[in-house]
Amino acid sequence: MIREGQERIPAGCAISGVVSHDGRPISGGEMIRSIATMHDRSNGLGGGFAGYGIYPKHRDEYALHLIFDDEAARLRGERFLLDHFEVQESGVIPTKKHKNITSEPLIWRYFAKPRPDKLAVSQLDEKEFVVRATFAINGTIEGAYVFSSGKNMGVFKAVGYPEDVGEFYRLDEYEGLVWTAHGRYPTNTPGWWGGAHPFALLDSTIVHNGEISSYDANRRFIEMFGYACTLLTDTEVITYILDFLTRRQGLTLTEASKVIAAPFWEKIELMEKEEREELTYLRSMFPSLLITGPFSILYGFSGGLMALNDRLKLRSMVVGEGKSRTYISSEECAIRVLEEDVKIWSPVGGEPVIITTGQRGN
């Protein structure tokens, strides 16, 4: 595997996202243009995109995107899938040859639903069944990796600059209501196809700029609840933390943000009684899920985005309000290349900006 470590760019990595508010879909080609403006934030070791609303004809099925090292791995992976899912349609994800994208694995997608008999025997709800199947494939089937597992959405990623990755996957042929994009500059972890951003579980996706110094503590805690960090990068754990807090624990995104980007204790002590009690409870209940280190993240979900900086705001992030869209990006240029007349503002560190397709604001 290629590793990057000889040179460090403290503010490296680029993130970009957009939400449509008027129901008009956004082409994946626009996200390629957006992320390409931040080319110098990447080093060619990872790029990727997540699009929501891109599979309307299969909206009721899970779109499972997998990469396989070889044909033998594909056969092993498909045996598992057919044993656990009713596959309605499958095939190679459309790509085109690109001079800068090399050593491609086999890249397939499967539109599927859990088999009713296996779901009944498992005594799990449908989402948990899909989550456990995802971890089983990633952890036990050699050479097979699930990199997207939500409904009516998909992740597309590879080793390469993000604009090249977007062209490789022919993203200009897709349309969605919500998009995120990432250009990677790995400093401590391998550059490989599964390690590129976004990271996904069900319909939740994460793109991230920064470093997680609390990774070991975060990973040890989350793995006690059945999550498995197998993709060789710290960002993966953020996806699982947010799934645990929102889907399993029932927290809102605002509450979850107060766990992973909690205020300092000395600030909590000065707050009004109700807010002080809430934050004291959250910090006491989930102390191992506080994320430390510089970060800016975009959390994608069906129907919107959440943007979040670390409390000290050590990574750049700006928001742009356009006529019928909201943009979030590492740099203003990635917004204005898509819409010139926008209102730009910068989120406060540690305060979530939650944007949905039906409503602006946070």
C-alpha positions in Angstrom: 0.0 0.0 0.0 1.1 3.6 -0.6 1.7 5.5 2.6 2.1 9.2 3.0 4.3 10.5 5.8 7.3 12.2 4.5 5.6 15.5 4.3 2.7 17.0 6.4 0.2 19.6 5.3 -1.5 20.6 8.6 -4.7 21.9 6.8 -4.7 19.3 4.1 -7.9 17.6 2.9 -10.8 19.3 1.2 -14.5 18.8 1.9 -17.5 20.2 0.0 -21.3 19.7 0.2 -24.5 21.0 -1.2 -28.2 20.7 -0.3 -31.1 21.5 -2.8 -34.1 23.2 -1.1 -36.5 23.4 -4.1 -36.5 19.8 -5.2 -34.4 20.4 -8.3 -31.7 17.8 -8.5 -28.0 18.6 -8.6 -25.7 16.9 -11.0 -22.7 15.0 -9.7 -20.8 17.0 -12.3 -21.3 20.1 -10.2 -19.6 18.5 -7.2 -16.7 17.5 -9.4 -16.3 21.2 -10.3 -16.6 22.3 -6.7 -14.0 19.9 -5.2 -11.6 20.5 -8.2 -11.1 24.1 -7.1 -9.3 22.7 -4.0 -7.0 20.4 -5.9 -3.9 21.5 -3.9 -5.5 20.3 -0.6 -5.2 16.7 -1.9 -2.2 14.5 -2.9 -3.9 11.9 -5.1 -4.2 9.2 -2.4 -8.0 9.4 -2.1 -11.1 11.1 -3.4 -14.7 10.4 -3.1 -18.4 11.5 -3.3 -21.7 10.7 -1.7 -25.0 11.4 -3.5 -28.5 11.2 -2.0 -31.6 10.6 -4.1 -29.6 9.1 -7.0 -31.4 5.8 -7.2 -35.2 6.7 -7.3 -36.1 3.5 -9.2 -34.6 1.5 -6.3 -35.6 3.8 -3.4 -37.0 0.9 -1.3 -33.9 -1.3 -1.7 -30.5 -1.0 -0.1 -27.9 0.0 -2.6 -24.9 -2.1 -1.6 -21.6 -0.8 -3.2 -18.7 -3.3 -2.9 -15.2 -3.5 -4.0 -13.5 -6.9 -4.5 -9.8 -7.6 -4.9 -10.4 -10.3 -7.5 -13.0 -12.6 -9.0 -12.6 -15.2 -6.2 -13.4 -12.5 -3.6 -16.5 -11.5 -5.6 -17.8 -15.0 -5.6 -17.2 -15.3 -1.8 -19.0 -12.0 -1.3 -21.9 -12.8 -3.5 -22.4 -16.1 -1.7 -22.8 -14.2 1.5 -25.1 -11.7 0.0 -27.4 -14.3 -1.6 -27.5 -16.1 1.7 -28.7 -13.0 3.6 -30.4 -10.8 1.0 -32.9 -10.9 -1.9 -30.9 -9.3 -4.6 -33.3 -7.5 -7.1 -30.6 -6.3 -9.4 -26.8 -6.4 -9.6 -23.9 -5.5 -11.8 -20.7 -3.6 -12.3 -20.8 0.1 -11.2 -20.4 2.1 -14.5 -16.9 3.6 -14.8 -14.7 4.9 -17.6 -11.0 4.5 -18.1 -9.0 7.3 -16.6 -5.3 7.8 -16.9 -4.9 8.8 -13.3 -7.0 6.0 -11.8 -5.1 2.8 -11.8 -5.1 -0.6 -10.1 -8.9 -0.7 -10.0 -10.5 -3.5 -8.0 -13.8 -5.0 -9.1 -16.5 -2.5 -8.3 -20.1 -3.8 -8.0 -23.4 -2.7 -6.7 -26.4 -4.8 -5.5 -29.9 -3.5 -5.0 -31.2 -5.8 -2.3 -33.5 -6.3 0.7 -32.9 -8.6 3.7 -34.3 -12.1 3.2 -37.5 -12.3 5.3 -36.6 -15.7 6.7 -33.1 -14.6 7.8 -34.4 -11.3 9.2 -37.0 -13.2 11.3 -34.4 -15.7 12.6 -32.0 -12.8 13.5 -34.6 -11.1 15.6 -33.1 -7.8 14.5 -34.7 -4.8 12.9 -33.9 -4.3 9.2 -31.3 -1.6 9.7 -29.3 -3.5 12.3 -29.5 -6.6 10.1 -27.8 -4.6 7.2 -25.2 -3.1 9.6 -24.2 -6.5 10.9 -24.0 -8.0 7.4 -21.8 -5.0 6.4 -19.4 -5.7 9.3 -19.4 -9.4 8.6 -18.4 -8.9 5.0 -15.7 -6.3 5.8 -14.3 -8.4 8.7 -14.5 -12.0 7.5 -14.6 -12.2 3.7 -11.1 -11.7 2.4 -10.8 -9.1 -0.4 -14.4 -7.9 -0.1 -15.4 -4.5 1.3 -18.8 -2.8 1.5 -18.3 0.9 1.1 -21.9 2.0 0.8 -25.1 0.4 2.3 -28.0 3.0 2.3 -31.2 3.4 0.4 -31.5 5.7 -2.6 -27.9 6.9 -2.1 -24.4 5.8 -2.9 -20.7 6.4 -2.2 -18.1 6.5 -4.9 -14.5 6.6 -4.0 -11.0 5.6 -5.1 -7.3 6.3 -4.9 -6.8 9.5 -6.9 -7.5 13.2 -7.0 -11.3 13.8 -6.4 -12.0 15.3 -9.7 -10.4 12.3 -11.4 -12.4 10.0 -9.2 -15.6 11.8 -10.1 -14.9 11.5 -13.8 -13.9 7.8 -13.4 -17.3 7.1 -11.9 -19.2 9.2 -14.5 -20.8 11.2 -11.8 -22.1 13.7 -14.3 -24.7 11.1 -15.2 -26.1 11.1 -11.6 -28.5 13.6 -10.0 -29.3 14.0 -6.4 -30.7 16.4 -3.8 -27.7 16.2 -1.4 -24.0 15.7 -2.2 -20.7 15.6 -0.4 -17.2 15.4 -1.8 -13.7 14.9 -0.3 -10.1 15.3 -1.4 -7.7 13.4 0.8 -4.3 14.2 2.1 -3.5 11.3 4.4 -0.7 11.9 6.9 -0.8 8.9 9.2 -2.8 6.2 7.4 -2.7 4.3 4.1 -3.9 5.6 0.8 -6.2 2.8 -0.5 -9.6 2.4 -2.1 -11.5 1.5 1.1 -9.7 4.2 3.1 -10.8 7.1 0.9 -13.7 9.2 2.1 -16.7 9.3 2.4 -17.2 6.6 5.0 -20.7 5.2 5.2 -23.0 3.1 7.2 -26.6 2.8 6.1 -27.5 6.2 4.8 -25.0 8.0 7.0 -21.8 9.3 5.5 -18.8 11.3 6.8 -16.2 13.4 5.1 -13.5 14.8 7.3 -10.6 17.2 7.4 -8.3 16.8 10.4 -6.9 14.3 12.8 -8.5 12.4 15.6 -6.1 12.2 18.5 -8.7 10.4 20.6 -9.1 7.6 18.0 -7.9 4.8 20.2 -10.3 5.7 23.0 -13.2 6.3 20.6 -12.5 3.0 18.8 -12.2 0.9 22.0 -15.6 2.2 23.2 -17.5 1.8 20.0 -16.2 -1.7 19.3 -17.7 -2.8 22.6 -21.1 -2.3 20.9 -20.4 -4.5 17.8 -18.8 -1.9 15.5 -15.6 -2.9 13.8 -13.0 -0.5 12.5 -11.4 -2.4 9.6 -10.8 0.3 7.0 -7.4 1.6 8.3 -8.2 5.2 9.0 -9.3 7.3 11.9 -12.3 8.9 10.2 -14.2 5.6 10.0 -14.9 5.8 13.7 -16.8 9.1 13.4 -19.4 7.4 11.2 -19.9 4.6 13.8 -20.1 7.1 16.7 -22.8 9.1 15.1 -24.8 5.9 14.1 -24.5 4.7 17.7 -25.6 8.0 19.2 -28.5 8.7 16.8 -29.8 5.4 15.6 -29.1 3.3 18.7 -29.3 5.8 21.5 -32.0 8.0 19.9 -30.1 11.3 20.3 -30.8 14.2 17.9 -28.0 15.4 15.7 -27.7 18.5 17.9 -27.4 16.3 21.0 -24.9 14.1 19.3 -22.8 17.1 18.4 -22.6 18.0 22.0 -21.1 14.6 22.8 -18.4 14.6 20.1 -17.6 18.3 20.2 -18.4 19.0 23.9 -17.7 22.3 25.5 -14.9 22.5 28.1 -16.0 21.7 31.6 -15.1 25.3 32.8 -17.6 26.6 30.2 -20.3 24.2 31.1 -20.1 25.3 34.8 -21.0 28.9 33.7 -24.1 27.9 31.7 -27.7 28.3 32.8 -29.1 25.4 34.8 -31.0 23.5 32.1 -28.2 23.7 29.5 -25.6 22.9 32.2 -27.5 19.8 33.3 -27.9 18.5 29.7 -24.3 18.9 28.8 -23.1 17.4 32.2 -25.3 14.4 31.5 -24.1 13.9 27.9 -20.4 14.3 28.8 -20.8 11.9 31.8 -22.8 9.3 29.8 -20.5 9.2 26.7 -17.0 10.4 27.9 -15.2 8.1 25.5 -17.0 9.5 22.5 -15.6 13.0 22.8 -13.5 13.6 19.7 -10.3 15.5 20.3 -7.9 17.0 17.8 -8.6 19.4 14.9 -11.5 18.5 12.7 -14.2 19.8 10.3 -16.7 17.2 9.2 -19.7 16.9 6.9 -22.3 14.3 8.0 -24.6 13.3 5.2 -28.0 11.7 5.8 -31.2 11.2 3.8 -32.6 14.7 3.5 -29.7 16.9 4.5 -26.2 17.6 6.0 -24.7 18.5 9.3 -21.5 20.5 9.4 -19.4 20.5 12.6 -16.0 22.0 13.6 -14.0 21.2 16.7 -14.5 23.6 19.5 -11.3 25.6 18.7 -12.1 25.7 15.0 -8.7 24.5 13.9 -9.9 23.5 10.4 -11.5 25.8 8.0 -15.2 25.6 7.0 -17.6 28.1 5.4 -21.3 28.1 4.6 -22.9 29.7 1.5 -26.6 30.5 1.2 -27.7 30.7 -2.4 -31.0 31.2 -4.1 -32.3 27.6 -3.6 -29.2 25.8 -2.2 -27.0 25.7 0.8 -23.3 25.0 0.3 -20.7 24.0 2.9 -17.0 23.8 2.1 -13.4 24.1 3.2 -13.0 27.2 1.0 -15.2 29.9 -0.4 -13.9 29.2 -4.0 -15.6 25.8 -4.0 -18.9 27.5 -3.4 -18.6 30.4 -5.7 -17.6 28.2 -8.7 -21.2 26.8 -8.6 -23.1 30.0 -7.6 -21.5 33.4 -7.5 -24.2 35.4 -5.7 -24.2 33.7 -2.3 -24.0 34.9 1.3 -20.9 33.4 3.0 -20.5 32.9 6.7 -18.4 30.8 9.0 -19.8 28.4 11.6 -18.9 28.7 15.2 -16.5 26.0 16.5 -18.4 23.2 18.2 -21.9 24.4 17.0 -23.6 22.2 14.4 -25.0 23.6 11.2 -27.9 21.3 10.2 -29.3 21.8 6.7 -32.3 19.8 5.3 -33.7 19.7 1.8 -37.0 21.3 3.1 -35.6 23.9 5.4 -32.6 26.2 5.7 -30.8 27.1 8.9 -29.3 25.3 11.9 
